[in-house]
């Protein structure tokens, strides 16, 4: 399923790329049993809010068209895990490339990716993009994000054991097993074989890139945000760290702030993108 807004005389079109979770087209995790657990611990958690629907609406009000989508097996009110487990890396990148090809070429085309979606975003044809925006993204490998969550030596050892066990299973799986509720194991193995994510930007020194990250992000360490400029010091990369910001650009628990996010995106794009950039 794909949803496109239609803004007359829009500034351009932004493709909103999902993170790791099995989110529906509005950005919510539609698994009822998971939602119940989350609501008990954090009723304001971003994953139970229609974050992408709200972000699209905010961007539309600022003059930007948007494309939203769902992945295979994800429906508005439920997730079919048998279908979703087949969404390997090639399935996702194929879907995103098809959407990208359908985006109007007479106005700027922008890639926006949240969290683990940053891995999928940089597999798109970056030479055709007018700008890239990444929120709470992964700059090296997904496996490093897991490692950075360890706060003690014991936790580090446990995470390393889990990683070793997971990698040992590759090749001995039926291809439909899940890693938790969010991610098919096959997709994890596919992504683990990719290069560090920042390397895919190397050929595009002039491409405007905005890296947004909250300094209180508990899901993806802020150290990941700093890698982009450290590794690509001569590239056109802007790094903005939000004080007390969480993984969803809010400042309260896990509550999202799509108004702040849309505003930051618009301010950046207004500086670096011309309305006729792709004409």
N, C-alpha and C positions, 0 to 999 in steps of 0.2 A: 504494500500500500504506500502511495506517495501523495503528499499534499503540497501544493504550490500556492503561495499567495500571489495576487496580481495587483500590484501597485502601479497606477498610471504614472508614467514618467519617473519610474523608480531610479534610485541611484545605482542599482546593481542587484545581483542575486547572490544570496548566501546559502550554501549547503551546510545544514546543521547535522554533524556526524555524531552518532551516539558513542557513549563510553562502553565499558565492558558488559554492563548489565543488560538483561533482556527487556529493554524498555519498549513500551508501545509508542505509537506515533506522537503522543502528547508528552512523552518523557517519563511516564509512570511505569513502575514495575507491576504488571497486572496479576501477579501470582497472589491469590487471596491469603494463603497461609503465611507467606512471607510478609505481606503487608500487616497482618495482625501482629506478628512478632515485633515489627519495626514500630508500629503505632504504640505498643506498650512501653517501649523504651524511649522513643523520640517521635512524638506526634507531628513534629515540624520537619522531619527528615526529608531531604530533597527528593528521594526516590519514590515517595508517595504523593508528590506534588506534580502537576502537569507542567513541568519546567520548560520543556521544549515548546509547548503550545504558548506559554506565557512569553518566552523569549522571542518567538516568532512574532507575536502580537506587538511586543515592545519595539522590535526592529521595524515592523511594518509601519508603526506610527512615526518612525524616524525616516521613513522613505525607502526602506530596503525590502525587496522581495525575498522570500525564503523558500527553500525546499526542505520538507521533512519526510521521513520514511519509517517503515518498520522492517525488521529482519525476518527471514524465513522462520516460521513457527511461532511468531509473536503476534498475538491478536489484541484487540482493544481490552478485552476483559479476562484473558487467560493466555498461558504459554503452553504450547504443545511441545513437551520436552523431546519427544521422538523426532519431531521435525527440527526443532531448534538445535539439537545435538549435531545436525549435519552442516551447520553454518561454519564451515572452516574458513580460513583466510581467503582462499580464492573465491568462495561464494560471496563473501562480504565485499571484497574489492571489485568483483565483477558487477555487483549491484550498484556500488558507488560510481563506477565508471559509466554505467548506463545512465544514471541520473545526471552525472556531470555532462555527458554528451547532449542531454536534453535541455540543459540550461541555456537561456538566450545568450548569444555571442555578441550582440550589439551593445551590451552594457558590461561593466566589470563583473567578473565571477570570483567569488570569495569562498575560501574553504574555512569552516569553523569546526574544531574538534574538541571534545571534552574528554579528559581522562584517558582511558585506554584507546579511545577512538583516534588519538593522535598517531598511533601506529598505523591505522588504516588510512588516515588522511594523507600521509606522506608517501603512500603508494599510488596516489593519483598523479596525473600528468601535470606536475608543478610548473612546467614551462607555459601552460595555458592559464594559470591562475594569476590574478591581479594582486592578491594578498592572502596570507594565511594567518589565522588566529587560533591559538591553542590555550585552553584553560585546564589547569591541573594536570598537565600532560606528562608523558613519558619521553625522556630524551635519550635514554640508553636502551635497556631491554626490560621487558615486563618482569623478568626474573629478579632484576635489581630492586624493583619496587617492593617485592616481598621481603627481600633481605633487609631493606632499609626500615622495615617496620619493627625489627628487633630492638628492644630497649635494654636487654640484659644478655649476658653470655649464654645463659640457659635458653632464652628465646632464640638466639642466633643459631645455636646448635639444633634446636627443634626444627627451625625453618630449613636449615641445610639438609636435615634428614628427610623432611617432606619433599624438598626439591629433588634430592637424589632418587627418592622412591618414584616420584612422578616422571622423571626423565628415564628411569629404568623401564617404565611401562611402555614407552614408545615402541611401536612395532609389534607389541603383544596385546593390542587392544582391538575391539571390533569396530572402532571408529565412531561409536555413538555414546560413549561414556561422557559424563559431565564432571567438571571440576567445580564442586559446589553447585549453586543454582544458576550462576551467571554465565559460565563459560564452558563450552565443549573442550574436552581435553585435546582433541585433534587441532583445534584452533590455537591452543597454547603451544603445542609442539611446533606448529607451522610458524608462529610468531617468534618462537625461541630461535629458529634458524635464520631469522633476518639479521641484518647488521644493526649496530646501534642506531637508534632512530634519527639522531642528529645528522648522521652521515648522508641521509637522503636529501638534505638541504645544500650540501657542499657545492653542487654545480650552479646554484641559483643565488649568487651573492647579492644581486639587486632586488630580489623578491622581498617585498615588505612583509615582515613577520612580527606578530605581536604575541608575546608569551605572558599570559596572566596566571598568577598563582597566589593563593592565600598563604600567609606565613604560619597559619595554624592548621593547614591541611593535614589531616590525619591519615588520609588514604594514599596520597602520593607525596613523598617528602619534598620539601622546598629545595633540597639539594638538586633534584631533577630539573627544576626551573633554571638554575644557574649554569647548567652545563651548556646550554645552547650558545650563549655568548662567549663562554670560556673556550669552547671548541671552534667557534666560528666568529672570531673577533672582528673580521673585516666584512661581515655580512650586514644586511639591512635589518637587524633584529632589535626590537624594542622589548625590554623586560619591565613589567610592572608588577610589583609585589603589593598585595593588599594587606594592610596591617590588621591583624586579628581575623583575617579571611579564612574561610573554610574551603572545602573541596568544591562547593557550589557557589563560591564568590560572595557568600553571606558572612555575617559576623556573629550570629547567634546559633550555637550548637551546630546542627547540620542543615539549618534553614537556608534555602536558596535566596539569592537576591538578583532576579533577572532584570530588574530596572537598572541597577548599578552595572550589571554585565553589558546590557544593550547600550547603555550610555558610553561605557569605556570602548566598546567596539566601534560605535559611531564616531566618536572623537578621533580614534586612530584612523579609521578609513577616510574620514573627511580630510585628513592631513596627507595621506599617501596615495589615494586613488582618485582619479579623475572620472567623472560620469561618462566620458567618452573613451576611457582607457582601452576598451576592447573593440571599439567601433572600427 
